[in-house]
Amino acid sequence: MFIIYNFLLFLALLFSPIIIFIRIFLGKEDQTRFLEKYGVFAKKNYVDGTIWIHGASIGEILSIIPIVKKFEKDKRIKRILITSSTTSSSQIFSKFKFKKTIHQFYPFDLNILTKYFISYWRPKLAIFVDSEIWPNMYNNLDKKKIPLVLLNARITKKSFNRWKFFPTFSNRIFKKITLALPQNLESKKYLYLLGTKNIKHIGNLKFFGETDKEKSNISILRKKFTKKNIFCAASTHQNEELFIGKVHKELKSEIKNLITIIIPRHINRKKEILDELKSINIKTQLHSKSGNLEKNTDIYLVDSYGEATKFYSLSKVVFLGGSLIPHGGQNPLEPARLGNYILYGPNIENFKEVYETLNRLNVASKLNSIAKMKSLVRQKINFSQSNNVNKRLKYIGYNILKQNLLELNKFI
């Protein structure tokens, strides 16, 4: 099966320059750094014993920032390498000013490239985040006897069924995981069935969150939105912005001084979003456009990364995207920790247990229609979260982070 896998990867690699070119044109690829994916690294390495952490995109990178901050203070660790696959995640990472930590793009999982990556960076420990399963990299880490930890591991039913279709191949890959720390009980079950031996369920690392001092300085934004009733829609995907626009259009005559803030998951879609909202006669202002809030603005579109926390601090009710479409939802914990009531659609498989916790705390509601969202926004626009809820979320998060660090420190 490895032969077939590598043959298919080789074919994909032949066509990859065309795909890369298209992605650069669409703003989804860094034209100055894409060669890192082919093993041409922008950074030099003179250090042995690097701690390497890989996460696919924004959510995974943000989830491991508390881990990185702890590792930065550990004198045993000389270098931390972060890899990811998306331009947006590298942009988010660049906002953090770490001393020992560098970022590179993850290489294609071709056998020769993964071997070169390992020999070049010489990691002491490899930490893969969430659902990042790469057969050749796993295989070559195992050959070099480098411990492999699957941190905050997530295996959905859909991905389990795909892996299960190739049982022998899957078993060969999953048994190479030195330690799996699943974020939920479903993932724990699937990891065991796929062949992982050492599994410890601690909980979802994304429960932990820190308030960045720079991000918490929102006085300018607060002044801009003075006297406005704010509804925020975050991490939205295609078709969800139009849904939000229709909700706003119907609500603005009912809620005085209503403004809706949309923070799309991918800002390269902003022209598409602007065109959609214009088609229903919604006036939209871009965050990147400096100055005061324009008169009669309906939607304030945040078209830069790393800004969400500021707006969560202003709002009282937040809709989390990726949940009205079959995407699996996005992480609702950051806005919840900042005192918001959470609205979400029916598709939240990626964060099922997180939403169950928020529902038990009575700070979240599911919806599947414009009418339902209208009703909930109307009710929660001036929501006030109790201190007990916030303390409970912080307590859960702190203990999960602490336990994850204890497990990781065993390999350092």
TATARA-V622608 format. One record per residue. N is the residue number from 1. SS is DSSP state (H for helix, E for strand, L for the rest). PSI is psi in whole degrees, 0 to 359 (NA if undefined). Layout:
BEGIN
n=N ss=SS psi=PSI
n=N ss=SS psi=PSI
END
This chain:
BEGIN
n=1 ss=L psi=326
n=2 ss=H psi=326
n=3 ss=H psi=314
n=4 ss=H psi=316
n=5 ss=H psi=314
n=6 ss=H psi=327
n=7 ss=H psi=317
n=8 ss=H psi=322
n=9 ss=H psi=321
n=10 ss=H psi=318
n=11 ss=H psi=318
n=12 ss=H psi=323
n=13 ss=H psi=325
n=14 ss=H psi=325
n=15 ss=H psi=353
n=16 ss=H psi=325
n=17 ss=H psi=324
n=18 ss=H psi=316
n=19 ss=H psi=317
n=20 ss=H psi=316
n=21 ss=H psi=316
n=22 ss=H psi=318
n=23 ss=H psi=323
n=24 ss=H psi=316
n=25 ss=H psi=323
n=26 ss=L psi=358
n=27 ss=L psi=18
n=28 ss=L psi=359
n=29 ss=L psi=144
n=30 ss=L psi=111
n=31 ss=L psi=342
n=32 ss=L psi=349
n=33 ss=L psi=4
n=34 ss=H psi=338
n=35 ss=H psi=343
n=36 ss=H psi=330
n=37 ss=H psi=345
n=38 ss=H psi=10
n=39 ss=L psi=11
n=40 ss=L psi=94
n=41 ss=L psi=141
n=42 ss=L psi=340
n=43 ss=L psi=145
n=44 ss=L psi=151
n=45 ss=L psi=121
n=46 ss=L psi=14
n=47 ss=L psi=133
n=48 ss=L psi=157
n=49 ss=L psi=29
n=50 ss=E psi=141
n=51 ss=E psi=119
n=52 ss=E psi=129
n=53 ss=E psi=129
n=54 ss=E psi=129
n=55 ss=L psi=143
n=56 ss=L psi=307
n=57 ss=L psi=204
n=58 ss=H psi=308
n=59 ss=H psi=316
n=60 ss=H psi=319
n=61 ss=H psi=315
n=62 ss=H psi=326
n=63 ss=H psi=334
n=64 ss=H psi=1
n=65 ss=H psi=317
n=66 ss=H psi=325
n=67 ss=H psi=314
n=68 ss=H psi=319
n=69 ss=H psi=321
n=70 ss=H psi=318
n=71 ss=H psi=325
n=72 ss=H psi=327
n=73 ss=L psi=352
n=74 ss=L psi=115
n=75 ss=L psi=341
n=76 ss=L psi=337
n=77 ss=L psi=121
n=78 ss=L psi=327
n=79 ss=L psi=144
n=80 ss=E psi=126
n=81 ss=E psi=124
n=82 ss=E psi=128
n=83 ss=E psi=151
n=84 ss=E psi=177
n=85 ss=L psi=347
n=86 ss=L psi=150
n=87 ss=H psi=320
n=88 ss=H psi=322
n=89 ss=H psi=324
n=90 ss=H psi=325
n=91 ss=H psi=318
n=92 ss=H psi=315
n=93 ss=H psi=326
n=94 ss=L psi=342
n=95 ss=L psi=343
n=96 ss=L psi=129
n=97 ss=L psi=82
n=98 ss=L psi=153
n=99 ss=L psi=322
n=100 ss=L psi=359
n=101 ss=E psi=132
n=102 ss=E psi=162
n=103 ss=E psi=139
n=104 ss=E psi=159
n=105 ss=E psi=144
n=106 ss=L psi=137
n=107 ss=L psi=161
n=108 ss=L psi=146
n=109 ss=L psi=36
n=110 ss=L psi=144
n=111 ss=H psi=312
n=112 ss=H psi=325
n=113 ss=H psi=323
n=114 ss=H psi=324
n=115 ss=H psi=316
n=116 ss=H psi=319
n=117 ss=H psi=313
n=118 ss=H psi=317
n=119 ss=H psi=330
n=120 ss=H psi=314
n=121 ss=H psi=341
n=122 ss=L psi=57
n=123 ss=E psi=146
n=124 ss=E psi=329
n=125 ss=E psi=137
n=126 ss=E psi=125
n=127 ss=E psi=115
n=128 ss=E psi=137
n=129 ss=E psi=135
n=130 ss=L psi=246
n=131 ss=L psi=30
n=132 ss=L psi=95
n=133 ss=L psi=113
n=134 ss=L psi=107
n=135 ss=H psi=310
n=136 ss=H psi=319
n=137 ss=H psi=316
n=138 ss=H psi=317
n=139 ss=H psi=317
n=140 ss=H psi=330
n=141 ss=H psi=319
n=142 ss=H psi=319
n=143 ss=H psi=327
n=144 ss=L psi=2
n=145 ss=L psi=39
n=146 ss=L psi=122
n=147 ss=E psi=138
n=148 ss=E psi=117
n=149 ss=E psi=128
n=150 ss=E psi=100
n=151 ss=E psi=138
n=152 ss=E psi=42
n=153 ss=E psi=139
n=154 ss=L psi=119
n=155 ss=L psi=114
n=156 ss=L psi=167
n=157 ss=H psi=321
n=158 ss=H psi=313
n=159 ss=H psi=326
n=160 ss=H psi=316
n=161 ss=H psi=327
n=162 ss=H psi=314
n=163 ss=H psi=323
n=164 ss=H psi=337
n=165 ss=L psi=338
n=166 ss=L psi=73
n=167 ss=H psi=316
n=168 ss=H psi=315
n=169 ss=H psi=314
n=170 ss=H psi=316
n=171 ss=H psi=321
n=172 ss=H psi=326
n=173 ss=H psi=308
n=174 ss=H psi=335
n=175 ss=L psi=350
n=176 ss=L psi=351
n=177 ss=L psi=119
n=178 ss=L psi=317
n=179 ss=E psi=130
n=180 ss=E psi=131
n=181 ss=E psi=82
n=182 ss=E psi=148
n=183 ss=L psi=347
n=184 ss=L psi=169
n=185 ss=H psi=329
n=186 ss=H psi=314
n=187 ss=H psi=322
n=188 ss=H psi=315
n=189 ss=H psi=313
n=190 ss=H psi=322
n=191 ss=H psi=318
n=192 ss=H psi=315
n=193 ss=H psi=334
n=194 ss=H psi=353
n=195 ss=L psi=1
n=196 ss=L psi=133
n=197 ss=L psi=315
n=198 ss=L psi=103
n=199 ss=E psi=132
n=200 ss=L psi=118
n=201 ss=L psi=116
n=202 ss=L psi=320
n=203 ss=L psi=178
n=204 ss=L psi=118
n=205 ss=H psi=336
n=206 ss=H psi=354
n=207 ss=H psi=334
n=208 ss=L psi=141
n=209 ss=L psi=147
n=210 ss=L psi=149
n=211 ss=L psi=113
n=212 ss=L psi=128
n=213 ss=L psi=322
n=214 ss=L psi=320
n=215 ss=L psi=332
n=216 ss=L psi=349
n=217 ss=L psi=88
n=218 ss=L psi=22
n=219 ss=H psi=322
n=220 ss=H psi=316
n=221 ss=H psi=320
n=222 ss=H psi=319
n=223 ss=H psi=321
n=224 ss=H psi=324
n=225 ss=L psi=23
n=226 ss=L psi=134
n=227 ss=L psi=10
n=228 ss=L psi=141
n=229 ss=E psi=118
n=230 ss=E psi=128
n=231 ss=E psi=129
n=232 ss=E psi=134
n=233 ss=E psi=117
n=234 ss=E psi=154
n=235 ss=E psi=42
n=236 ss=E psi=152
n=237 ss=L psi=178
n=238 ss=L psi=136
n=239 ss=L psi=337
n=240 ss=H psi=327
n=241 ss=H psi=321
n=242 ss=H psi=320
n=243 ss=H psi=313
n=244 ss=H psi=319
n=245 ss=H psi=320
n=246 ss=H psi=322
n=247 ss=H psi=313
n=248 ss=H psi=317
n=249 ss=H psi=322
n=250 ss=H psi=333
n=251 ss=H psi=336
n=252 ss=L psi=339
n=253 ss=L psi=347
n=254 ss=L psi=328
n=255 ss=L psi=115
n=256 ss=L psi=136
n=257 ss=L psi=36
n=258 ss=E psi=134
n=259 ss=E psi=138
n=260 ss=E psi=127
n=261 ss=E psi=124
n=262 ss=E psi=126
n=263 ss=E psi=93
n=264 ss=E psi=151
n=265 ss=L psi=321
n=266 ss=L psi=112
n=267 ss=H psi=346
n=268 ss=H psi=351
n=269 ss=H psi=8
n=270 ss=H psi=322
n=271 ss=H psi=318
n=272 ss=H psi=317
n=273 ss=H psi=315
n=274 ss=H psi=318
n=275 ss=H psi=319
n=276 ss=H psi=314
n=277 ss=H psi=326
n=278 ss=H psi=327
n=279 ss=L psi=341
n=280 ss=L psi=22
n=281 ss=L psi=44
n=282 ss=L psi=128
n=283 ss=L psi=124
n=284 ss=E psi=138
n=285 ss=E psi=137
n=286 ss=E psi=140
n=287 ss=L psi=326
n=288 ss=L psi=345
n=289 ss=L psi=112
n=290 ss=L psi=167
n=291 ss=L psi=188
n=292 ss=L psi=166
n=293 ss=L psi=129
n=294 ss=L psi=150
n=295 ss=L psi=138
n=296 ss=L psi=23
n=297 ss=L psi=130
n=298 ss=L psi=307
n=299 ss=E psi=131
n=300 ss=E psi=110
n=301 ss=E psi=118
n=302 ss=L psi=109
n=303 ss=L psi=39
n=304 ss=L psi=152
n=305 ss=L psi=155
n=306 ss=L psi=19
n=307 ss=L psi=350
n=308 ss=H psi=318
n=309 ss=H psi=320
n=310 ss=H psi=317
n=311 ss=H psi=328
n=312 ss=H psi=329
n=313 ss=L psi=340
n=314 ss=L psi=330
n=315 ss=L psi=169
n=316 ss=L psi=343
n=317 ss=E psi=131
n=318 ss=E psi=132
n=319 ss=E psi=130
n=320 ss=E psi=121
n=321 ss=L psi=187
n=322 ss=L psi=13
n=323 ss=L psi=344
n=324 ss=L psi=343
n=325 ss=L psi=163
n=326 ss=L psi=67
n=327 ss=L psi=332
n=328 ss=L psi=359
n=329 ss=L psi=171
n=330 ss=L psi=165
n=331 ss=L psi=118
n=332 ss=L psi=2
n=333 ss=H psi=322
n=334 ss=H psi=309
n=335 ss=H psi=327
n=336 ss=H psi=317
n=337 ss=H psi=332
n=338 ss=L psi=17
n=339 ss=L psi=10
n=340 ss=L psi=151
n=341 ss=E psi=135
n=342 ss=E psi=129
n=343 ss=E psi=144
n=344 ss=E psi=156
n=345 ss=L psi=187
n=346 ss=L psi=346
n=347 ss=L psi=86
n=348 ss=L psi=36
n=349 ss=H psi=327
n=350 ss=H psi=338
n=351 ss=H psi=36
n=352 ss=H psi=310
n=353 ss=H psi=329
n=354 ss=H psi=314
n=355 ss=H psi=326
n=356 ss=H psi=320
n=357 ss=H psi=314
n=358 ss=H psi=323
n=359 ss=H psi=320
n=360 ss=H psi=329
n=361 ss=L psi=1
n=362 ss=L psi=41
n=363 ss=L psi=25
n=364 ss=E psi=150
n=365 ss=E psi=143
n=366 ss=E psi=148
n=367 ss=L psi=160
n=368 ss=L psi=17
n=369 ss=L psi=158
n=370 ss=H psi=319
n=371 ss=H psi=318
n=372 ss=H psi=317
n=373 ss=H psi=318
n=374 ss=H psi=312
n=375 ss=H psi=316
n=376 ss=H psi=319
n=377 ss=H psi=318
n=378 ss=H psi=319
n=379 ss=H psi=325
n=380 ss=H psi=7
n=381 ss=L psi=334
n=382 ss=L psi=35
n=383 ss=L psi=142
n=384 ss=L psi=112
n=385 ss=L psi=140
n=386 ss=L psi=152
n=387 ss=H psi=330
n=388 ss=H psi=322
n=389 ss=H psi=312
n=390 ss=H psi=318
n=391 ss=H psi=321
n=392 ss=H psi=316
n=393 ss=H psi=319
n=394 ss=H psi=321
n=395 ss=H psi=314
n=396 ss=H psi=312
n=397 ss=H psi=317
n=398 ss=H psi=316
n=399 ss=H psi=323
n=400 ss=H psi=316
n=401 ss=H psi=315
n=402 ss=H psi=314
n=403 ss=H psi=322
n=404 ss=H psi=317
n=405 ss=H psi=322
n=406 ss=H psi=319
n=407 ss=H psi=316
n=408 ss=H psi=324
n=409 ss=H psi=342
n=410 ss=L psi=340
n=411 ss=L psi=359
n=412 ss=L psi=NA
END
